[in-house]
Amino acid sequence: MQLIEFIPNLKPRAVGAHKGDFGRVCIVAGSIGMSGAAALAGRSALRGGAGLVRVAVPKSVLPIVASIEPSFTTIALAEDDAGRISAKATSAILDAAGDNDAMAFGPGVGVSAELRAVLERLLGQEGLRLVIDADGLNNLAGLGDWPDKVKAKVILTPHPGEMKRLWAGVLREAMPEERREQAVQLAQRTKTVVVLKGAGTVVSDGEKVYINKTGNPGMATAGSGDVLTGVVTALLGQRMGVARDELGGAGEHGQDARATGLSEFDAAVLGVYIHGLAGDIAAERMGQVGMIATDIADALGEAWGRGDPA
């Protein structure tokens, strides 16, 4: 197992660049009572550097989400009687998957059989770069045999409770006590990148491991995970990633990384680092006790401005 300590980064933006160079991403999120999760993830994707962000939400909450942030666009989705995304929205979501460079699924969507059916279709999309978080993970835990169906390139971002549910849904054995082993083994068994959130967030693709050193207890607040989802999704959509050989690392990505942006593992590592750094900046401004998720999102710009994390 290779322990990674350096942080990937993004290339400087070219003078003649346009928003398409920095990625088009779609966040599938929200339900009645959970419009804030969708808006937070969308705003954070913008602050994470995405050139164009679309937030796909149940049609009844779209006016609320759109009013929170004017810089992203919205997609109205069919909903069930409880105000959750319904299976009738599948075609629209798959169309969005094809139109964007990366997608996130889960913040505030709730749990239902119809949502599980939508998620199953997304997992089967060849080459889709997909972040699954929050209720997306809870729906995933209910699918059971989902690792056998994955064609997408998936990043999972569980907190410890979600990790337990994912583990129980896929593996018929006791979960290791050590967080690093939990992340590594789940990544290996599911062929995904796992971001196990918490103090010292662990990122693993089953071969490499990164332990994050930024962040603070003030980030244990509702919506903080939605901010991380937006940032990681934005980085997945970037086409301006720096290859490991340019950073003095393993050089495994070579020219392909420079052409296509960050790998799933590198996007997760950089996203976790910047998210934690933004939390540290927010704590400097607000203190840990009074910090809320929007403080973290608002500090992302300064986190990027503090220089090359490598």
C-alpha positions in Angstrom: 0.0 0.0 0.0 1.4 3.4 -1.1 1.0 6.2 1.4 0.6 9.5 -0.6 1.7 12.7 1.1 1.9 15.3 -1.7 -1.2 17.1 -2.9 -2.1 17.3 -6.7 -2.9 20.7 -8.0 -4.4 22.5 -11.0 -2.6 24.2 -13.8 -2.7 28.0 -14.0 -5.6 29.2 -16.1 -4.6 30.2 -19.6 -5.3 33.8 -20.7 -7.5 32.6 -23.5 -9.4 29.9 -21.6 -13.2 29.7 -21.6 -15.6 28.1 -19.1 -15.7 24.8 -21.0 -12.0 24.3 -20.1 -12.9 24.1 -16.5 -15.6 21.5 -16.6 -19.3 21.2 -16.9 -20.8 19.4 -13.9 -24.2 18.4 -12.7 -25.4 17.9 -9.1 -28.4 15.7 -8.7 -29.8 16.6 -5.3 -32.5 17.9 -3.0 -36.1 17.1 -2.0 -38.8 18.8 -0.1 -37.2 20.2 3.1 -33.7 19.5 1.8 -33.2 22.3 -0.8 -30.2 23.7 1.1 -28.2 20.6 0.4 -28.6 21.0 -3.3 -27.7 24.7 -3.2 -24.7 24.2 -1.0 -23.3 21.5 -3.3 -23.9 23.6 -6.4 -22.4 26.7 -4.9 -19.3 24.8 -3.8 -18.9 23.3 -7.2 -18.6 26.8 -8.5 -16.1 27.7 -5.8 -14.3 24.5 -6.6 -13.5 25.9 -10.0 -16.1 24.3 -12.3 -16.8 26.5 -15.4 -20.5 25.6 -15.6 -22.7 24.0 -12.9 -26.2 22.6 -13.3 -28.2 21.6 -10.2 -30.9 19.0 -11.0 -33.7 19.0 -8.4 -37.3 18.0 -7.9 -39.4 20.6 -9.7 -41.2 21.8 -6.6 -38.0 22.9 -4.9 -36.4 24.4 -8.0 -37.5 28.0 -7.3 -35.9 27.8 -3.8 -32.6 26.4 -5.0 -32.4 28.8 -8.0 -33.0 31.8 -5.7 -30.1 30.9 -3.4 -27.4 31.1 -6.0 -27.7 32.8 -9.4 -24.4 31.5 -10.8 -25.6 27.9 -11.4 -28.4 26.8 -13.7 -31.1 24.3 -12.7 -32.9 21.3 -14.2 -36.4 20.5 -13.0 -37.0 16.8 -12.4 -40.1 14.7 -12.0 -40.9 14.0 -8.4 -42.9 11.5 -6.3 -45.7 12.4 -3.8 -43.1 13.0 -1.0 -41.2 15.6 -3.1 -38.3 13.3 -3.9 -36.9 12.6 -7.4 -38.9 9.9 -9.0 -38.1 7.2 -11.5 -39.8 9.3 -14.2 -36.8 11.6 -14.0 -34.4 8.9 -15.2 -34.2 10.0 -18.8 -33.5 13.6 -17.9 -30.8 12.6 -15.5 -29.1 10.3 -18.0 -29.3 13.1 -20.6 -27.5 15.4 -18.0 -24.9 12.7 -17.4 -24.1 12.7 -21.1 -24.0 16.4 -21.3 -21.6 17.0 -18.4 -18.0 16.1 -17.5 -18.8 14.9 -14.0 -21.9 14.3 -11.9 -22.8 14.1 -8.2 -25.8 12.2 -6.8 -27.2 12.2 -3.4 -27.2 15.4 -1.2 -30.6 15.7 0.3 -32.4 13.3 -2.1 -33.9 11.0 0.5 -34.3 7.3 0.2 -36.7 5.3 -1.9 -36.9 2.4 -4.3 -37.3 4.8 -7.2 -34.1 6.6 -6.3 -32.3 3.3 -6.1 -33.5 2.5 -9.6 -32.1 5.9 -10.8 -28.8 5.4 -9.1 -28.5 1.9 -10.6 -28.9 3.3 -14.1 -26.2 5.9 -13.4 -23.8 3.2 -12.1 -24.2 1.4 -15.4 -23.1 4.4 -17.5 -19.8 3.6 -19.1 -17.1 6.2 -18.2 -19.4 8.5 -16.2 -17.4 10.3 -13.5 -19.7 10.1 -10.5 -19.5 11.3 -6.9 -22.0 9.5 -4.6 -22.7 11.2 -1.2 -25.2 11.4 1.6 -28.5 9.8 0.7 -27.0 8.6 -2.5 -24.9 6.3 -0.3 -27.9 5.2 1.8 -29.7 4.3 -1.4 -26.6 2.5 -2.6 -26.4 0.4 0.5 -29.9 -0.9 -0.4 -28.8 -2.2 -3.8 -26.6 -5.0 -2.4 -24.9 -6.4 -5.5 -24.2 -3.0 -7.0 -20.4 -3.5 -7.4 -21.0 -6.1 -10.1 -22.9 -3.6 -12.1 -20.6 -0.6 -12.0 -19.3 0.8 -15.3 -19.0 4.4 -14.1 -15.9 5.8 -12.4 -17.1 6.3 -8.9 -16.0 8.2 -5.8 -17.8 7.4 -2.6 -17.8 9.9 0.3 -19.2 8.3 3.4 -19.1 9.5 7.0 -18.6 6.7 9.6 -22.3 5.8 9.8 -22.7 5.6 6.1 -19.6 3.5 5.9 -21.1 1.0 8.2 -24.3 0.8 6.1 -22.3 0.4 2.8 -20.1 -2.3 4.3 -23.0 -4.2 5.6 -24.8 -3.9 2.3 -21.8 -5.3 0.3 -19.6 -7.4 2.5 -20.5 -10.4 4.6 -17.8 -10.0 7.2 -16.9 -7.8 10.1 -15.7 -4.3 9.3 -12.1 -3.6 10.4 -11.8 -1.2 13.4 -9.0 0.9 11.8 -10.3 3.6 9.5 -7.5 3.2 6.9 -8.3 -0.5 6.5 -12.0 0.3 6.1 -11.4 2.7 3.3 -8.8 0.5 1.5 -10.8 -2.7 1.7 -14.1 -1.1 0.5 -12.2 0.6 -2.4 -10.6 -2.7 -3.3 -13.9 -4.7 -3.1 -15.9 -2.2 -5.0 -13.3 -0.8 -7.4 -14.1 2.8 -6.4 -12.3 5.6 -4.7 -13.4 5.9 -1.1 -13.3 9.1 0.9 -13.9 8.2 4.5 -14.8 11.5 6.2 -13.9 12.5 9.7 -10.9 13.7 11.6 -8.0 12.7 9.3 -10.2 11.9 6.3 -8.9 8.9 4.5 -8.8 8.7 0.7 -8.0 5.4 -1.0 -8.4 3.7 -4.4 -7.4 0.3 -3.0 -3.7 0.8 -3.9 -2.9 4.3 -2.7 -3.8 6.0 0.6 -3.9 9.6 1.6 -4.6 10.9 5.2 -5.7 14.5 5.3 -4.2 16.9 7.7 -6.3 20.0 7.1 -9.6 20.7 8.8 -10.9 21.1 12.4 -13.8 20.1 14.7 -15.8 23.2 13.7 -16.5 21.5 10.3 -18.7 18.9 12.1 -21.8 20.9 11.0 -24.7 20.2 8.8 -23.9 20.8 5.1 -20.2 20.5 5.4 -20.3 17.2 3.4 -22.4 18.9 0.7 -19.6 21.4 0.3 -17.1 18.6 -0.1 -19.3 16.9 -2.7 -19.4 20.1 -4.8 -15.7 20.7 -4.6 -14.7 17.1 -5.6 -17.3 17.0 -8.4 -15.8 20.3 -9.8 -12.3 18.9 -9.7 -13.5 15.7 -11.5 -14.8 17.9 -14.3 -11.6 20.0 -14.6 -9.4 19.5 -17.7 -6.5 21.4 -16.2 -5.0 18.9 -13.7 -1.3 18.6 -13.1 0.2 15.1 -13.7 2.1 13.4 -10.9 5.4 13.6 -12.9 5.1 17.4 -13.0 4.8 17.3 -9.2 7.8 15.1 -8.7 5.5 12.1 -8.0 5.2 8.7 -9.5 4.6 9.9 -13.0 1.9 7.2 -13.6 -0.6 9.5 -15.4 1.9 11.1 -17.9 0.5 13.0 -20.9 -3.0 11.5 -20.4 -3.4 13.3 -17.1 -2.4 16.6 -18.6 -4.9 16.2 -21.4 -7.9 14.9 -19.4 -7.4 16.4 -15.9 -7.2 14.8 -12.5 -7.8 11.2 -11.9 -10.6 10.2 -9.5 -8.1 9.6 -6.7 -6.2 12.9 -7.3 -9.5 14.8 -7.5 -10.6 13.3 -4.2 -7.3 14.1 -2.5 -7.2 17.7 -3.7 -10.8 18.2 -2.9 -10.4 16.9 0.7 -7.4 19.1 1.2 -8.9 22.3 -0.1 -12.2 21.6 1.8 -10.3 21.2 5.0 -8.2 24.3 4.3 -11.3 26.3 3.7 -12.6 25.0 7.0 -9.5 26.2 8.8 -9.8 29.6 7.2 -13.5 29.8 8.2 -12.4 28.9 11.8 -9.9 31.7 11.7 -12.7 34.1 10.8 -15.6 32.8 12.8 -14.3 30.4 15.4 -15.1 26.7 15.4 -18.3 26.9 17.5 -20.2 29.3 15.3 -19.0 27.9 12.0 -21.7 26.8 9.5 -21.3 25.2 6.1 -21.8 28.4 4.1 -18.7 29.8 5.9 -16.7 26.9 4.5 -18.0 27.4 1.0 -17.3 31.1 1.2 -13.7 30.4 2.3 -12.9 28.2 -0.7 -11.7 31.2 -2.8 -9.2 32.1 -0.2 -8.1 28.5 0.2 -7.3 28.4 -3.5 -5.5 31.7 -3.2 -3.1 30.5 -0.5 -0.8 28.9 -3.1 0.3 25.6 -4.4 -0.5 22.8 -1.8 2.2 20.6 -3.3 
